[in-house]
Amino acid sequence: MAPTETPTTTESADDRRGTQSIYRAIGVLRVLAMAREAGYGLTEVANLTGLTRPTARRILFALIEEGLVEQKPQTRRYAVGEQIQLLALSRPRRSPLVDVAGPLLDALGRSIGDTLFLTQRTGLDTVCVARRLGDYPVQVLPLGVGDRRPLGVSSSGLALLAAMSEEEALAILGQNAPRLASYGAGLDAAARWVGEARRLGYAVRDRGLVPGTRALSVVIRIGRGEAFAALTCAGIVRRMSQARMEQIADDLRRAAARIGETLAGQGPGRR
């Protein structure tokens, strides 16, 4: 057998620096995705990613050169660039999760009457991938399709964290700490919310992302696999009594189980 080549110390250090730069750039893109069209200023990007201002600036300029980030001339704020959208065109097929969940969201919207959301976990975040309005005259719209939140802020993120081991959930909250603070949530509060979600079997934000509202989420998993998505119902507080939330949680759980069963039947690559 030929001897295995051992990388030199210099090569290993270069590899580590290169990998670190990639992770940092991805972190910057994730933060900018949260801001959508409004974008963030340099200081906000640095604070939310935990990078120094010079490092954040250097990464932003490199991403601008590649078209992955743009700087708005009027505000000087940074936003996701056009190349991201163009790259996404290389995968035009719809998400199997959205296809399977769509009819169930429609039915839930009719039966519950309040706003329904489907969110999917991606790394340290959740992304809203579908939304349905109910027929009640007052609808709660804290999220639009494509909106991203760090795990630990929204009820969907809390539900997903509650489905993990306590150790894993706390580690993720620690990584998200700078971004949690931007939503007025501290680590202790977020850990408390996750613990409450474990106790209840569903997550509730008593004060939703919109004041005067309440949101409730249950997780979606495929078989006994890890939870990867969540169903959420959001409504005004006076419609979200404890008794009604229990009924909504049961309705969402049944829908989540059907989604998971259907995706399991589709085999690998289902999400």
N, C-alpha and C positions, 0 to 999 in steps of 0.2 A: 504494500500500500504506500502510495506517495505521501511524504510528510505534509501535514497541514500547515499552510503559511500562517504565521502569527503576525497580526498587524503591529506596526510600530506604535510607540507611545504617541508620536506626533500625529499619525494617521487616526488613531482612536480619538484623540482630542479634537481633531478636525471634524470627524464624524459626529461627535457629540455636539459640537458648536453648530454644525449644519442642521442636525435634527432639532436642536433647540430653536434655531431661527425659524424653521418650518412651523413648529408648534406655536411660536409667538405670532407668526403671521396669520395662522388659522384663528388664533384667539382674537386678534384684531378684527378679522372679517366677521367673526361671530358677534362681537360687540356692535359693529356697525350694522349688522343685520337687525339688531334690536331697535336701532334708531330709524330704520327704513329711510324714507325720503328726507326727513328732517336732518339726519346726520348728527355727528358729534364733533365738538371741537377737540383740539389736541389734548388739552388738559383732561377732558372727560374720557378720552380714549386711554390716556395713561392711567388715570385713576381706576377705571373699570377693568383694565387688564393687569394692573399691578406693575406695569412697566415704568421706567423712567421716561421723562419727556424726550430726551435725546434718542432713546431706543425706539420709542413709539413713533417719533418723527421719521427716523431712518426706515422703519418698516413701512410706514404709510407712503413714503416717497417711492420705495421699491414697488409697492403694489400699484401705485398710480402709473408708473412706467409700464406695467403689464396690463393696464386697463381694468384691473380688478377693483380699484378704488378710484373715486373722483373727488376733487375738491370743488365745492360750489363757489363760483366767483363772487357772489354777493355776500355770502355769510362766512366764507373761508372754512366752512365745516366740511367734514369728510363723510362720504357715503359710499355704499357699495356701487361699484362701477358696472358699466354696460357689459363687460366681458363675462361677468357672472351669469347674466341672463342668456348670453349667447352660448356659453358652455352648457347651460341647462338644456338647451335645445337638442343636445346629443342624446338625451334620454327622454324622448317625448311621451312614452307610455304613462298612463295614469297609475297612481298608486293602487295596488290591490286592496289595501286597507280602506281607502276612500270608496272604491267601487263596492266593496262588501258592506261597508257601514252606511252608505248613502240611503238605501231604502229604509233601514232601521231608524236613522235620524229623522227621516220624513215622518215616519209613524210616531216616533216619540214626540216630535214637534206638535203633531195633531192631538195626541193624548194628554200631554203635559201642559202645553200652551205657552211655556217659557222658552228662552233661547237655549239651544243645544250646541255644544262645541265638541269637535273631535281633535285631540291633540296627540302628537307623536313625540316620543323622546328622541333627541339627537345629541349624544354626548352629555354635556352638562346642562342642556336646555330642553325646553319643550317648544314645539312649533304648532300653531293652529293650522290644521290641514283641511278642515271643513267646518261650516257653520250653518245652522238652520234656525229660522225664526218661527216662533209659535204664533198662535192666533190671539193671545192676550194683548189688549191694546198697548200696554207698556212693555217694551222689550229692552233687555239689558245687553249692551254691545261693548263689553270691555276689550274684546279681541276681534281682529279681522283675520281672514285667511292669510297666512304668511307671517303673522306676528309671532315673535319669539320672546320667551321669558326664561330666566335662569331657574333651574330646579330649586324650589324653596320659596317661591313668591306666590304663584297661583295655586288654586286648589288641585289642579291636575298634576302639577309638579309635586305637591305635598303627598298626593295619593301614590305617585310613582316612588317617591322616597320611602313611604311607609311600607311598600311592598318589598323593600330591600332589607338586608341585615342592618342592624343599628350602626355597626362599624362603617359599612359602606356609605350609608346615608350621611353620617357625620362627616366623613371624608369629603363627600361631594359638597356639602354645605360649607365646609372650610374653604374649598377651592372657589366657591361662588361668593364668598364673603364680601369682596369689594362691590360686586353687582347687587347683592341683596341690600346693601346699605343705600344704594341709589333708589330703591323702592321703599325705603323706610323700614326695612326688616332687619333685625339683628340676628346673630347666630342663635342666641338663647331662645328668642321668640320662635324662630323657624324650627328649632329642634323640638320645642313644645308642641307646635302645630303638627309635626310629624308623629310625635308620640300619641296625640289625640286621635289622629287618623288611624293609627294602628289599633287603638282601643275600639273605635267605632266601626272599623271596616270600610270606611269611606272618609274622604277629606272634605272639610268645610272651611271656607273663609267667611267668618261672620261679618267682616267688613270686606266686601269684594274689592276688586281693582277699581270699581266705580263706587263712590260713597252712597250709602242707602241701599246697597244690594247685598246679596248673599250668593255664594257659588258652592256647588257640591260636585265632587268627582269620584268616579270609581275607575279602577284600572282594567285594561284589556290584556290578557295573556293568552298564548297559544298552548293549550294543554296545561302541563305543569311547568311550562317555560317561564322565563322572566317577564315581568310586566314591561311592555314597550310602548303602550299608548293609554289614553284615558278618554272617558266620556264625561262631559260636564254639563250640568244644568245651572243656569244663572237666572235669578229673578229678583224682584224688589223684595225687601225684607218682610213686608206684611203678607206676602204670598208664601214665604218660606218658613212656616212654623216647624217645630220639631217633628210633629206627627206627619206633616206633608213631606218633609225631607226624608223620613224613613221610607215612605211609599215611593218617592222619586228614586231613592237609592236602590230599592228593590227592582224598579223598572229598568234602571240603568244597568244593574248587574245582569239581569236576564238578557238585555241587548248585548252587553259585553261578552257574555258567554256564547251567544250565537255567533258573534263576529269571530271570536277565537276558534270556535268549532269549524266554521266555514273556511277560515284561512288555513287551519290544520289540514283540512281535506284537500287543499290546493297544493300541498307539498312545499318543498324548499323554494326559496325566492318569493315567498308569498307577500312580503311586506313591500 
